[in-house]
Amino acid sequence: MENRKVRELLSAERIGKRVAELGAEIARDFEGKEVVLVGVLKGSFLFMADLARAIPSEHVLIDFLGLASYGDETRSSGVVQITADLTKPVEGKHVVVVEDIVDTGLTMAYLLENLRTRHPASVKLCALLHKPSRAVRQIPIDYLGFTIEDHFVIGYGLDYAQRFRNLPFIGVLE
Ligand code: IMP
């Protein structure tokens, strides 16, 4: 682990440009409507901070929830637990889930189903990264940053054993 190098995959500049575009798209789609951005902790914390600032609207609410997905450090099992729930009900609200990466899709399949039982007006998914080659469940991603190959990526919120979340770019551990 200590000898592994980090190769940059997506620069901070590329991420910044794409996040600005996603923010503009969300702003257009929800013009005049209130929207609740629901960030999935911990991986989405930087993406959420940048995305929220890229939506020029006074009608944006921010909430977070925490999910723990059982599995080893690089693979999700699909058994998901809510470790911290939303602070407010989303009944009747337009919700956009803000997620770092959709890999197998198991975590988002669980969360989107869970949120729909709370009767929001709508639920959309905004994911920074998607690894389609690993999909077990097909999850429609309404707002997608980048499609990537089957690499384990770190940085910009994403971790390996809780490390590297603070990198300003997204890299591959080699
Ligand atoms: P899924 O349930 O397989 O789609 O996995 C979703 C979660 O696994 C993400 O929210 C991440 O926390 C984690 N994950 C999946 N792939 C990666 C990766 O390449 N780097 C870091 N975390 C990942």
Backbone and ligand atoms as CSV (ligand in chain L), in Angstrom:
chain,resi,resn,atom,element,x,y,z
A,1,MET,N,N,0.828,-1.205,0.000
A,1,MET,CA,C,0.000,0.000,0.000
A,1,MET,C,C,0.864,1.259,0.000
A,2,GLU,N,N,1.867,1.261,0.905
A,2,GLU,CA,C,2.689,2.479,1.027
A,2,GLU,C,C,3.454,2.786,-0.254
A,3,ASN,N,N,3.752,1.732,-1.079
A,3,ASN,CA,C,4.529,1.972,-2.299
A,3,ASN,C,C,3.650,2.340,-3.485
A,4,ARG,N,N,2.348,2.337,-3.290
A,4,ARG,CA,C,1.489,2.559,-4.455
A,4,ARG,C,C,1.492,4.024,-4.860
A,5,LYS,N,N,1.490,4.223,-6.201
A,5,LYS,CA,C,1.513,5.589,-6.740
A,5,LYS,C,C,0.103,5.987,-7.155
A,6,VAL,N,N,-0.136,7.282,-7.161
A,6,VAL,CA,C,-1.438,7.789,-7.601
A,6,VAL,C,C,-1.260,8.404,-8.983
A,7,ARG,N,N,-2.000,7.876,-9.953
A,7,ARG,CA,C,-1.954,8.449,-11.318
A,7,ARG,C,C,-3.205,9.304,-11.529
A,8,GLU,N,N,-3.000,10.529,-11.961
A,8,GLU,CA,C,-4.151,11.425,-12.156
A,8,GLU,C,C,-5.007,10.948,-13.332
A,9,LEU,N,N,-6.299,10.859,-13.080
A,9,LEU,CA,C,-7.235,10.441,-14.131
A,9,LEU,C,C,-8.069,11.638,-14.590
A,10,LEU,N,N,-8.573,12.400,-13.625
A,10,LEU,CA,C,-9.378,13.595,-13.939
A,10,LEU,C,C,-8.811,14.747,-13.127
A,11,SER,N,N,-8.363,15.779,-13.806
A,11,SER,CA,C,-7.746,16.909,-13.115
A,11,SER,C,C,-8.809,17.736,-12.391
A,12,ALA,N,N,-8.352,18.518,-11.432
A,12,ALA,CA,C,-9.268,19.400,-10.696
A,12,ALA,C,C,-9.973,20.339,-11.670
A,13,GLU,N,N,-9.261,20.774,-12.692
A,13,GLU,CA,C,-9.845,21.706,-13.659
A,13,GLU,C,C,-10.971,21.044,-14.463
A,14,ARG,N,N,-10.719,19.813,-14.917
A,14,ARG,CA,C,-11.756,19.079,-15.680
A,14,ARG,C,C,-12.982,18.820,-14.819
A,15,ILE,N,N,-12.728,18.441,-13.566
A,15,ILE,CA,C,-13.850,18.180,-12.648
A,15,ILE,C,C,-14.652,19.475,-12.455
A,16,GLY,N,N,-13.933,20.576,-12.218
A,16,GLY,CA,C,-14.591,21.859,-11.977
A,16,GLY,C,C,-15.494,22.266,-13.137
A,17,LYS,N,N,-14.989,22.082,-14.363
A,17,LYS,CA,C,-15.775,22.457,-15.553
A,17,LYS,C,C,-17.043,21.617,-15.651
A,18,ARG,N,N,-16.884,20.319,-15.434
A,18,ARG,CA,C,-18.032,19.403,-15.566
A,18,ARG,C,C,-19.064,19.655,-14.457
A,19,VAL,N,N,-18.583,19.922,-13.247
A,19,VAL,CA,C,-19.504,20.170,-12.131
A,19,VAL,C,C,-20.299,21.453,-12.401
A,20,ALA,N,N,-19.645,22.461,-12.996
A,20,ALA,CA,C,-20.346,23.704,-13.342
A,20,ALA,C,C,-21.457,23.414,-14.351
A,21,GLU,N,N,-21.175,22.528,-15.328
A,21,GLU,CA,C,-22.194,22.172,-16.322
A,21,GLU,C,C,-23.360,21.434,-15.673
A,22,LEU,N,N,-23.035,20.516,-14.763
A,22,LEU,CA,C,-24.107,19.761,-14.080
A,22,LEU,C,C,-24.984,20.708,-13.265
A,23,GLY,N,N,-24.356,21.665,-12.586
A,23,GLY,CA,C,-25.102,22.637,-11.791
A,23,GLY,C,C,-26.053,23.447,-12.667
A,24,ALA,N,N,-25.561,23.865,-13.835
A,24,ALA,CA,C,-26.386,24.662,-14.751
A,24,ALA,C,C,-27.575,23.828,-15.248
A,25,GLU,N,N,-27.318,22.532,-15.521
A,25,GLU,CA,C,-28.391,21.643,-15.996
A,25,GLU,C,C,-29.478,21.481,-14.928
A,26,ILE,N,N,-29.040,21.273,-13.696
A,26,ILE,CA,C,-30.000,21.103,-12.591
A,26,ILE,C,C,-30.784,22.402,-12.394
A,27,ALA,N,N,-30.092,23.533,-12.469
A,27,ALA,CA,C,-30.760,24.829,-12.298
A,27,ALA,C,C,-31.846,25.013,-13.363
A,28,ARG,N,N,-31.517,24.643,-14.605
A,28,ARG,CA,C,-32.499,24.756,-15.712
A,28,ARG,C,C,-33.704,23.859,-15.459
A,29,ASP,N,N,-33.440,22.603,-15.079
A,29,ASP,CA,C,-34.529,21.628,-14.920
A,29,ASP,C,C,-35.449,21.971,-13.753
A,30,PHE,N,N,-34.936,22.652,-12.750
A,30,PHE,CA,C,-35.752,22.941,-11.561
A,30,PHE,C,C,-36.036,24.430,-11.420
A,31,GLU,N,N,-36.018,25.132,-12.543
A,31,GLU,CA,C,-36.242,26.583,-12.501
A,31,GLU,C,C,-37.565,26.900,-11.794
A,32,GLY,N,N,-37.511,27.770,-10.796
A,32,GLY,CA,C,-38.731,28.171,-10.083
A,32,GLY,C,C,-39.238,27.156,-9.077
A,33,LYS,N,N,-38.539,26.004,-8.976
A,33,LYS,CA,C,-38.977,24.970,-8.034
A,33,LYS,C,C,-37.935,24.801,-6.946
A,34,GLU,N,N,-38.396,24.370,-5.780
A,34,GLU,CA,C,-37.453,24.082,-4.705
A,34,GLU,C,C,-36.888,22.671,-4.905
A,35,VAL,N,N,-35.594,22.523,-4.681
A,35,VAL,CA,C,-34.980,21.201,-4.834
A,35,VAL,C,C,-34.122,20.901,-3.600
A,36,VAL,N,N,-34.210,19.654,-3.144
A,36,VAL,CA,C,-33.384,19.220,-2.010
A,36,VAL,C,C,-32.236,18.384,-2.553
A,37,LEU,N,N,-31.017,18.860,-2.375
A,37,LEU,CA,C,-29.845,18.059,-2.748
A,37,LEU,C,C,-29.531,17.154,-1.570
A,38,VAL,N,N,-29.528,15.858,-1.811
A,38,VAL,CA,C,-29.250,14.893,-0.742
A,38,VAL,C,C,-27.887,14.263,-1.009
A,39,GLY,N,N,-26.897,14.670,-0.251
A,39,GLY,CA,C,-25.541,14.146,-0.425
A,39,GLY,C,C,-25.360,12.842,0.347
A,40,VAL,N,N,-24.696,11.891,-0.294
A,40,VAL,CA,C,-24.432,10.608,0.357
A,40,VAL,C,C,-23.015,10.658,0.931
A,41,LEU,N,N,-22.964,10.583,2.251
A,41,LEU,CA,C,-21.674,10.671,2.957
A,41,LEU,C,C,-20.957,9.337,2.959
A,42,LYS,N,N,-19.592,9.333,3.016
A,42,LYS,CA,C,-18.846,10.568,3.059
A,42,LYS,C,C,-18.411,11.025,1.676
A,43,GLY,N,N,-18.447,10.102,0.731
A,43,GLY,CA,C,-17.813,10.318,-0.579
A,43,GLY,C,C,-18.240,11.551,-1.344
A,44,SER,N,N,-19.460,12.057,-1.089
A,44,SER,CA,C,-19.967,13.163,-1.914
A,44,SER,C,C,-19.650,14.541,-1.348
A,45,PHE,N,N,-18.886,14.624,-0.246
A,45,PHE,CA,C,-18.824,15.924,0.441
A,45,PHE,C,C,-18.207,17.041,-0.401
A,46,LEU,N,N,-17.172,16.745,-1.184
A,46,LEU,CA,C,-16.578,17.808,-2.011
A,46,LEU,C,C,-17.439,18.088,-3.246
A,47,PHE,N,N,-17.935,17.032,-3.849
A,47,PHE,CA,C,-18.812,17.161,-5.026
A,47,PHE,C,C,-20.036,17.998,-4.650
A,48,MET,N,N,-20.631,17.696,-3.506
A,48,MET,CA,C,-21.806,18.437,-3.039
A,48,MET,C,C,-21.477,19.919,-2.857
A,49,ALA,N,N,-20.350,20.194,-2.252
A,49,ALA,CA,C,-19.972,21.594,-1.981
A,49,ALA,C,C,-19.817,22.367,-3.289
A,50,ASP,N,N,-19.198,21.752,-4.288
A,50,ASP,CA,C,-18.989,22.439,-5.564
A,50,ASP,C,C,-20.282,22.511,-6.377
A,51,LEU,N,N,-21.038,21.405,-6.380
A,51,LEU,CA,C,-22.282,21.367,-7.161
A,51,LEU,C,C,-23.285,22.388,-6.628
A,52,ALA,N,N,-23.431,22.450,-5.315
A,52,ALA,CA,C,-24.407,23.375,-4.713
A,52,ALA,C,C,-24.067,24.809,-5.114
A,53,ARG,N,N,-22.784,25.134,-5.155
A,53,ARG,CA,C,-22.387,26.501,-5.513
A,53,ARG,C,C,-22.535,26.769,-7.010
A,54,ALA,N,N,-22.696,25.702,-7.793
A,54,ALA,CA,C,-22.856,25.868,-9.242
A,54,ALA,C,C,-24.332,25.960,-9.644
A,55,ILE,N,N,-25.231,25.954,-8.655
A,55,ILE,CA,C,-26.668,26.081,-8.951
A,55,ILE,C,C,-27.121,27.475,-8.500
A,56,PRO,N,N,-27.267,28.387,-9.457
A,56,PRO,CA,C,-27.603,29.757,-9.076
A,56,PRO,C,C,-29.103,29.889,-8.816
A,57,SER,N,N,-29.538,29.452,-7.651
A,57,SER,CA,C,-30.960,29.497,-7.309
A,57,SER,C,C,-31.093,29.711,-5.817
A,58,GLU,N,N,-32.163,30.402,-5.428
A,58,GLU,CA,C,-32.408,30.601,-3.991
A,58,GLU,C,C,-33.227,29.461,-3.422
A,59,HIS,N,N,-33.577,28.498,-4.280
A,59,HIS,CA,C,-34.495,27.442,-3.842
A,59,HIS,C,C,-33.786,26.100,-3.719
A,60,VAL,N,N,-32.572,26.123,-3.191
A,60,VAL,CA,C,-31.809,24.882,-3.017
A,60,VAL,C,C,-31.668,24.581,-1.526
A,61,LEU,N,N,-32.117,23.411,-1.120
A,61,LEU,CA,C,-31.932,22.959,0.261
A,61,LEU,C,C,-30.883,21.851,0.252
A,62,ILE,N,N,-30.129,21.756,1.343
A,62,ILE,CA,C,-29.042,20.768,1.412
A,62,ILE,C,C,-29.308,19.822,2.577
A,63,ASP,N,N,-29.203,18.541,2.304
A,63,ASP,CA,C,-29.267,17.568,3.394
A,63,ASP,C,C,-28.287,16.438,3.058
A,64,PHE,N,N,-27.990,15.630,4.044
A,64,PHE,CA,C,-27.050,14.521,3.842
A,64,PHE,C,C,-27.617,13.272,4.481
A,65,LEU,N,N,-27.199,12.137,3.973
A,65,LEU,CA,C,-27.397,10.903,4.737
A,65,LEU,C,C,-26.142,10.062,4.613
A,66,GLY,N,N,-25.987,9.193,5.596
A,66,GLY,CA,C,-24.802,8.339,5.605
A,66,GLY,C,C,-25.209,6.916,5.285
A,67,LEU,N,N,-24.447,6.262,4.440
A,67,LEU,CA,C,-24.713,4.866,4.098
A,67,LEU,C,C,-23.469,4.047,4.371
A,68,ALA,N,N,-23.671,2.868,4.898
A,68,ALA,CA,C,-22.552,1.934,5.021
A,68,ALA,C,C,-22.919,0.725,4.185
A,69,SER,N,N,-22.004,0.374,3.312
A,69,SER,CA,C,-22.247,-0.771,2.450
A,69,SER,C,C,-21.270,-1.846,2.886
A,70,TYR,N,N,-21.791,-2.988,3.252
A,70,TYR,CA,C,-20.897,-4.047,3.724
A,70,TYR,C,C,-20.147,-4.646,2.566
A,71,GLY,N,N,-18.924,-4.999,2.813
A,71,GLY,CA,C,-18.087,-5.580,1.772
A,71,GLY,C,C,-16.656,-5.315,2.162
A,72,ASP,N,N,-15.718,-5.619,1.262
A,72,ASP,CA,C,-14.341,-5.296,1.603
A,72,ASP,C,C,-14.071,-3.863,1.149
A,73,GLU,N,N,-12.806,-3.463,1.161
A,73,GLU,CA,C,-12.517,-2.054,0.910
A,73,GLU,C,C,-12.779,-1.611,-0.531
A,74,THR,N,N,-12.804,-2.552,-1.460
A,74,THR,CA,C,-12.978,-2.140,-2.854
A,74,THR,C,C,-14.239,-2.713,-3.495
A,75,ARG,N,N,-15.035,-3.450,-2.764
A,75,ARG,CA,C,-16.199,-4.089,-3.382
A,75,ARG,C,C,-17.420,-3.995,-2.493
A,76,SER,N,N,-18.553,-3.613,-3.075
A,76,SER,CA,C,-19.763,-3.491,-2.261
A,76,SER,C,C,-20.547,-4.799,-2.346
A,77,SER,N,N,-21.248,-5.146,-1.267
A,77,SER,CA,C,-21.974,-6.412,-1.220
A,77,SER,C,C,-23.439,-6.232,-1.570
A,78,GLY,N,N,-23.906,-4.980,-1.534
A,78,GLY,CA,C,-25.325,-4.738,-1.772
A,78,GLY,C,C,-26.129,-4.702,-0.490
A,79,VAL,N,N,-25.514,-5.086,0.623
A,79,VAL,CA,C,-26.180,-4.974,1.922
A,79,VAL,C,C,-25.845,-3.600,2.470
A,80,VAL,N,N,-26.875,-2.756,2.531
A,80,VAL,CA,C,-26.639,-1.347,2.821
A,80,VAL,C,C,-27.355,-0.966,4.110
A,81,GLN,N,N,-26.720,-0.127,4.898
A,81,GLN,CA,C,-27.334,0.354,6.136
A,81,GLN,C,C,-27.303,1.878,6.131
A,82,ILE,N,N,-28.401,2.502,6.558
A,82,ILE,CA,C,-28.408,3.956,6.715
A,82,ILE,C,C,-27.797,4.262,8.074
A,83,THR,N,N,-26.632,4.892,8.086
A,83,THR,CA,C,-25.935,5.173,9.353
A,83,THR,C,C,-26.298,6.549,9.895
A,84,ALA,N,N,-26.770,7.439,9.040
A,84,ALA,CA,C,-27.257,8.752,9.478
A,84,ALA,C,C,-28.356,9.123,8.500
A,85,ASP,N,N,-29.527,9.483,9.025
A,85,ASP,CA,C,-30.654,9.739,8.123
A,85,ASP,C,C,-30.793,11.239,7.853
A,86,LEU,N,N,-31.656,11.572,6.906
A,86,LEU,CA,C,-31.935,12.972,6.561
A,86,LEU,C,C,-32.434,13.711,7.797
A,87,THR,N,N,-32.204,15.018,7.827
A,87,THR,CA,C,-32.662,15.788,8.991
A,87,THR,C,C,-34.118,16.225,8.837
A,88,LYS,N,N,-34.652,16.200,7.590
A,88,LYS,CA,C,-36.036,16.645,7.353
A,88,LYS,C,C,-36.731,15.663,6.416
A,89,PRO,N,N,-38.053,15.516,6.562
A,89,PRO,CA,C,-38.785,14.653,5.624
A,89,PRO,C,C,-38.729,15.228,4.202
A,90,VAL,N,N,-38.785,14.349,3.204
A,90,VAL,CA,C,-38.736,14.824,1.811
A,90,VAL,C,C,-40.081,14.642,1.115
A,91,GLU,N,N,-41.110,14.335,1.876
A,91,GLU,CA,C,-42.441,14.161,1.299
A,91,GLU,C,C,-42.836,15.420,0.507
A,92,GLY,N,N,-43.253,15.204,-0.740
A,92,GLY,CA,C,-43.697,16.318,-1.585
A,92,GLY,C,C,-42.566,17.170,-2.155
A,93,LYS,N,N,-41.320,16.804,-1.879
A,93,LYS,CA,C,-40.169,17.614,-2.345
A,93,LYS,C,C,-39.536,17.007,-3.604
A,94,HIS,N,N,-38.885,17.872,-4.377
A,94,HIS,CA,C,-38.067,17.390,-5.490
A,94,HIS,C,C,-36.680,17.094,-4.938
A,95,VAL,N,N,-36.256,15.834,-5.066
A,95,VAL,CA,C,-34.985,15.389,-4.477
A,95,VAL,C,C,-33.982,15.084,-5.579
A,96,VAL,N,N,-32.758,15.565,-5.410
A,96,VAL,CA,C,-31.656,15.127,-6.274
A,96,VAL,C,C,-30.603,14.490,-5.366
A,97,VAL,N,N,-30.401,13.193,-5.533
A,97,VAL,CA,C,-29.374,12.490,-4.762
A,97,VAL,C,C,-28.017,12.804,-5.377
A,98,VAL,N,N,-27.068,13.180,-4.535
A,98,VAL,CA,C,-25.723,13.548,-5.000
A,98,VAL,C,C,-24.755,12.472,-4.512
A,99,GLU,N,N,-24.239,11.691,-5.467
A,99,GLU,CA,C,-23.422,10.516,-5.117
A,99,GLU,C,C,-22.066,10.623,-5.812
A,100,ASP,N,N,-21.029,10.092,-5.175
A,100,ASP,CA,C,-19.704,10.154,-5.786
A,100,ASP,C,C,-19.578,9.222,-6.992
A,101,ILE,N,N,-19.961,7.961,-6.812
A,101,ILE,CA,C,-19.728,6.987,-7.895
A,101,ILE,C,C,-20.786,5.880,-7.873
A,102,VAL,N,N,-21.251,5.519,-9.054
A,102,VAL,CA,C,-22.116,4.343,-9.185
A,102,VAL,C,C,-21.247,3.250,-9.798
A,103,ASP,N,N,-21.047,2.206,-9.011
A,103,ASP,CA,C,-20.152,1.112,-9.399
A,103,ASP,C,C,-21.035,-0.091,-9.771
A,104,THR,N,N,-21.344,-0.975,-8.831
A,104,THR,CA,C,-22.257,-2.081,-9.140
A,104,THR,C,C,-23.700,-1.584,-9.252
A,105,GLY,N,N,-23.982,-0.444,-8.639
A,105,GLY,CA,C,-25.353,0.085,-8.637
A,105,GLY,C,C,-26.176,-0.401,-7.452
A,106,LEU,N,N,-25.620,-1.292,-6.652
A,106,LEU,CA,C,-26.393,-1.890,-5.546
A,106,LEU,C,C,-26.752,-0.855,-4.480
A,107,THR,N,N,-25.798,0.025,-4.162
A,107,THR,CA,C,-26.048,1.030,-3.125
A,107,THR,C,C,-27.159,1.983,-3.569
A,108,MET,N,N,-27.092,2.451,-4.807
A,108,MET,CA,C,-28.111,3.398,-5.282
A,108,MET,C,C,-29.460,2.722,-5.482
A,109,ALA,N,N,-29.460,1.449,-5.879
A,109,ALA,CA,C,-30.738,0.720,-6.026
A,109,ALA,C,C,-31.455,0.732,-4.678
A,110,TYR,N,N,-30.710,0.472,-3.621
A,110,TYR,CA,C,-31.286,0.450,-2.273
A,110,TYR,C,C,-31.762,1.851,-1.878
A,111,LEU,N,N,-30.918,2.837,-2.063
A,111,LEU,CA,C,-31.256,4.183,-1.577
A,111,LEU,C,C,-32.444,4.783,-2.341
A,112,LEU,N,N,-32.440,4.636,-3.661
A,112,LEU,CA,C,-33.526,5.242,-4.448
A,112,LEU,C,C,-34.864,4.610,-4.075
A,113,GLU,N,N,-34.853,3.296,-3.871
A,113,GLU,CA,C,-36.079,2.600,-3.439
A,113,GLU,C,C,-36.524,3.121,-2.077
A,114,ASN,N,N,-35.569,3.262,-1.168
A,114,ASN,CA,C,-35.863,3.750,0.180
A,114,ASN,C,C,-36.468,5.155,0.124
A,115,LEU,N,N,-35.872,6.037,-0.686
A,115,LEU,CA,C,-36.357,7.421,-0.751
A,115,LEU,C,C,-37.763,7.481,-1.349
A,116,ARG,N,N,-38.042,6.614,-2.322
A,116,ARG,CA,C,-39.374,6.639,-2.964
A,116,ARG,C,C,-40.476,6.279,-1.970
A,117,THR,N,N,-40.160,5.475,-0.960
A,117,THR,CA,C,-41.187,5.131,0.042
A,117,THR,C,C,-41.540,6.348,0.900
A,118,ARG,N,N,-40.752,7.421,0.805
A,118,ARG,CA,C,-41.028,8.632,1.603
A,118,ARG,C,C,-41.887,9.638,0.830
A,119,HIS,N,N,-42.364,9.236,-0.337
A,119,HIS,CA,C,-43.285,10.030,-1.164
A,119,HIS,C,C,-42.785,11.423,-1.542
A,120,PRO,N,N,-41.583,11.522,-2.097
A,120,PRO,CA,C,-41.147,12.823,-2.623
A,120,PRO,C,C,-41.907,13.136,-3.916
A,121,ALA,N,N,-41.893,14.398,-4.342
A,121,ALA,CA,C,-42.524,14.760,-5.623
A,121,ALA,C,C,-41.752,14.117,-6.775
A,122,SER,N,N,-40.429,14.059,-6.658
A,122,SER,CA,C,-39.598,13.388,-7.661
A,122,SER,C,C,-38.250,13.039,-7.040
A,123,VAL,N,N,-37.594,12.037,-7.616
A,123,VAL,CA,C,-36.233,11.670,-7.183
A,123,VAL,C,C,-35.357,11.533,-8.422
A,124,LYS,N,N,-34.286,12.302,-8.470
A,124,LYS,CA,C,-33.309,12.194,-9.564
A,124,LYS,C,C,-31.960,11.839,-8.949
A,125,LEU,N,N,-31.084,11.322,-9.801
A,125,LEU,CA,C,-29.747,10.955,-9.329
A,125,LEU,C,C,-28.695,11.748,-10.088
A,126,CYS,N,N,-27.798,12.369,-9.322
A,126,CYS,CA,C,-26.645,13.053,-9.903
A,126,CYS,C,C,-25.398,12.340,-9.381
A,127,ALA,N,N,-24.659,11.695,-10.268
A,127,ALA,CA,C,-23.453,10.970,-9.852
A,127,ALA,C,C,-22.256,11.545,-10.596
A,128,LEU,N,N,-21.184,11.761,-9.880
A,128,LEU,CA,C,-19.992,12.291,-10.527
A,128,LEU,C,C,-19.377,11.266,-11.474
A,129,LEU,N,N,-19.328,10.001,-11.035
A,129,LEU,CA,C,-18.653,8.955,-11.816
A,129,LEU,C,C,-19.558,7.735,-11.985
A,130,HIS,N,N,-19.349,7.046,-13.107
A,130,HIS,CA,C,-20.064,5.792,-13.358
A,130,HIS,C,C,-19.085,4.806,-13.970
A,131,LYS,N,N,-19.110,3.565,-13.408
A,131,LYS,CA,C,-18.286,2.486,-13.975
A,131,LYS,C,C,-19.247,1.459,-14.565
A,132,PRO,N,N,-19.708,1.654,-15.795
A,132,PRO,CA,C,-20.754,0.772,-16.337
A,132,PRO,C,C,-20.323,-0.677,-16.457
A,133,SER,N,N,-19.011,-0.927,-16.595
A,133,SER,CA,C,-18.548,-2.307,-16.779
A,133,SER,C,C,-18.807,-3.159,-15.543
A,134,ARG,N,N,-19.059,-2.542,-14.397
A,134,ARG,CA,C,-19.236,-3.306,-13.152
A,134,ARG,C,C,-20.703,-3.400,-12.726
A,135,ALA,N,N,-21.617,-2.876,-13.567
A,135,ALA,CA,C,-23.021,-2.793,-13.146
A,135,ALA,C,C,-23.625,-4.162,-12.862
A,136,VAL,N,N,-24.252,-4.272,-11.707
A,136,VAL,CA,C,-25.051,-5.449,-11.358
A,136,VAL,C,C,-26.520,-5.055,-11.480
A,137,ARG,N,N,-26.820,-3.836,-11.037
A,137,ARG,CA,C,-28.157,-3.256,-11.214
A,137,ARG,C,C,-28.027,-2.061,-12.157
A,138,GLN,N,N,-28.928,-1.950,-13.135
A,138,GLN,CA,C,-28.917,-0.799,-14.051
A,138,GLN,C,C,-29.616,0.365,-13.367
A,139,ILE,N,N,-28.884,1.425,-13.117
A,139,ILE,CA,C,-29.435,2.585,-12.423
A,139,ILE,C,C,-29.443,3.765,-13.392
A,140,PRO,N,N,-30.609,4.305,-13.715
A,140,PRO,CA,C,-30.604,5.489,-14.576
A,140,PRO,C,C,-29.977,6.665,-13.837
A,141,ILE,N,N,-28.965,7.282,-14.458
A,141,ILE,CA,C,-28.301,8.437,-13.839
A,141,ILE,C,C,-28.752,9.681,-14.612
A,142,ASP,N,N,-29.491,10.549,-13.937
A,142,ASP,CA,C,-30.075,11.717,-14.604
A,142,ASP,C,C,-29.017,12.762,-14.924
A,143,TYR,N,N,-28.049,12.921,-14.043
A,143,TYR,CA,C,-26.972,13.898,-14.228
A,143,TYR,C,C,-25.663,13.171,-13.940
A,144,LEU,N,N,-24.851,12.991,-14.989
A,144,LEU,CA,C,-23.622,12.204,-14.827
A,144,LEU,C,C,-22.399,13.038,-15.199
A,145,GLY,N,N,-21.397,13.004,-14.316
A,145,GLY,CA,C,-20.152,13.719,-14.580
A,145,GLY,C,C,-19.324,13.030,-15.632
A,146,PHE,N,N,-18.810,11.852,-15.312
A,146,PHE,CA,C,-17.893,11.139,-16.201
A,146,PHE,C,C,-18.146,9.633,-16.133
A,147,THR,N,N,-18.018,8.988,-17.281
A,147,THR,CA,C,-17.997,7.522,-17.329
A,147,THR,C,C,-16.537,7.106,-17.306
A,148,ILE,N,N,-16.202,6.144,-16.446
A,148,ILE,CA,C,-14.790,5.718,-16.362
A,148,ILE,C,C,-14.673,4.209,-16.554
A,149,GLU,N,N,-13.468,3.787,-16.863
A,149,GLU,CA,C,-13.156,2.357,-16.987
A,149,GLU,C,C,-13.148,1.723,-15.604
A,150,ASP,N,N,-12.955,0.432,-15.567
A,150,ASP,CA,C,-12.963,-0.298,-14.300
A,150,ASP,C,C,-11.641,-0.115,-13.544
A,151,HIS,N,N,-11.467,1.087,-12.970
A,151,HIS,CA,C,-10.319,1.384,-12.111
A,151,HIS,C,C,-10.854,1.648,-10.723
A,152,PHE,N,N,-10.063,1.379,-9.693
A,152,PHE,CA,C,-10.431,1.841,-8.358
A,152,PHE,C,C,-9.891,3.254,-8.221
A,153,VAL,N,N,-10.793,4.203,-8.053
A,153,VAL,CA,C,-10.382,5.608,-8.054
A,153,VAL,C,C,-10.471,6.221,-6.663
A,154,ILE,N,N,-9.660,7.236,-6.471
A,154,ILE,CA,C,-9.592,7.926,-5.179
A,154,ILE,C,C,-9.515,9.430,-5.420
A,155,GLY,N,N,-9.754,10.170,-4.366
A,155,GLY,CA,C,-9.632,11.629,-4.445
A,155,GLY,C,C,-10.968,12.307,-4.674
A,156,TYR,N,N,-11.013,13.623,-4.447
A,156,TYR,CA,C,-12.224,14.426,-4.601
A,156,TYR,C,C,-13.384,13.763,-3.839
A,157,GLY,N,N,-13.093,13.323,-2.629
A,157,GLY,CA,C,-14.117,12.703,-1.777
A,157,GLY,C,C,-14.029,11.197,-1.687
A,158,LEU,N,N,-13.479,10.575,-2.728
A,158,LEU,CA,C,-13.419,9.105,-2.758
A,158,LEU,C,C,-12.199,8.606,-1.993
A,159,ASP,N,N,-12.387,7.496,-1.286
A,159,ASP,CA,C,-11.310,7.010,-0.416
A,159,ASP,C,C,-10.827,5.622,-0.779
A,160,TYR,N,N,-9.657,5.315,-0.259
A,160,TYR,CA,C,-9.215,3.924,-0.123
A,160,TYR,C,C,-8.870,3.782,1.351
A,161,ALA,N,N,-9.602,2.935,2.079
A,161,ALA,CA,C,-9.414,2.757,3.520
A,161,ALA,C,C,-9.404,4.111,4.249
A,162,GLN,N,N,-10.347,4.976,3.864
A,162,GLN,CA,C,-10.559,6.310,4.472
A,162,GLN,C,C,-9.481,7.335,4.111
A,163,ARG,N,N,-8.516,6.964,3.295
A,163,ARG,CA,C,-7.488,7.934,2.904
A,163,ARG,C,C,-7.779,8.518,1.528
A,164,PHE,N,N,-7.119,9.594,1.206
A,164,PHE,CA,C,-7.115,10.244,-0.119
A,164,PHE,C,C,-8.354,11.084,-0.431
A,165,ARG,N,N,-9.311,11.171,0.491
A,165,ARG,CA,C,-10.539,11.935,0.181
A,165,ARG,C,C,-10.222,13.399,-0.113
A,166,ASN,N,N,-9.128,13.893,0.461
A,166,ASN,CA,C,-8.803,15.320,0.356
A,166,ASN,C,C,-8.048,15.684,-0.921
A,167,LEU,N,N,-7.720,14.716,-1.772
A,167,LEU,CA,C,-7.046,15.077,-3.033
A,167,LEU,C,C,-7.981,15.933,-3.877
A,168,PRO,N,N,-7.482,16.998,-4.503
A,168,PRO,CA,C,-8.370,17.855,-5.301
A,168,PRO,C,C,-8.694,17.284,-6.682
A,169,PHE,N,N,-8.047,16.187,-7.065
A,169,PHE,CA,C,-8.299,15.556,-8.373
A,169,PHE,C,C,-8.694,14.098,-8.139
A,170,ILE,N,N,-9.084,13.421,-9.230
A,170,ILE,CA,C,-9.410,12.000,-9.112
A,170,ILE,C,C,-8.271,11.201,-9.742
A,171,GLY,N,N,-7.797,10.221,-8.987
A,171,GLY,CA,C,-6.669,9.432,-9.453
A,171,GLY,C,C,-6.933,7.942,-9.311
A,172,VAL,N,N,-6.008,7.182,-9.906
A,172,VAL,CA,C,-6.065,5.722,-9.838
A,172,VAL,C,C,-4.892,5.274,-8.994
A,173,LEU,N,N,-5.130,4.346,-8.092
A,173,LEU,CA,C,-4.036,3.787,-7.284
A,173,LEU,C,C,-3.319,2.724,-8.088
A,174,GLU,N,N,-2.009,2.881,-8.237
A,174,GLU,CA,C,-1.269,1.885,-9.045
A,174,GLU,C,C,-0.242,1.157,-8.195
L,1,IMP,P1,P,-21.888,0.296,-5.597
L,1,IMP,O1,O,-22.937,-0.119,-4.606
L,1,IMP,O2,O,-21.048,-0.870,-6.045
L,1,IMP,O3,O,-22.440,1.074,-6.773
L,1,IMP,O4,O,-20.828,1.175,-4.824
L,1,IMP,C1,C,-21.084,2.400,-4.387
L,1,IMP,C2,C,-20.097,2.849,-3.340
L,1,IMP,O5,O,-18.864,2.085,-3.298
L,1,IMP,C3,C,-19.687,4.256,-3.679
L,1,IMP,O6,O,-20.561,5.195,-3.118
L,1,IMP,C4,C,-18.294,4.344,-3.099
L,1,IMP,O7,O,-18.377,4.709,-1.743
L,1,IMP,C5,C,-17.747,2.941,-3.200
L,1,IMP,N1,N,-16.905,2.804,-4.402
L,1,IMP,C6,C,-17.197,2.149,-5.540
L,1,IMP,N2,N,-16.194,2.238,-6.423
L,1,IMP,C7,C,-15.247,2.995,-5.846
L,1,IMP,C8,C,-13.940,3.475,-6.268
L,1,IMP,O8,O,-13.463,3.234,-7.388
L,1,IMP,N3,N,-13.277,4.229,-5.371
L,1,IMP,C9,C,-13.755,4.541,-4.129
L,1,IMP,N4,N,-14.947,4.127,-3.704
L,1,IMP,C10,C,-15.698,3.361,-4.540
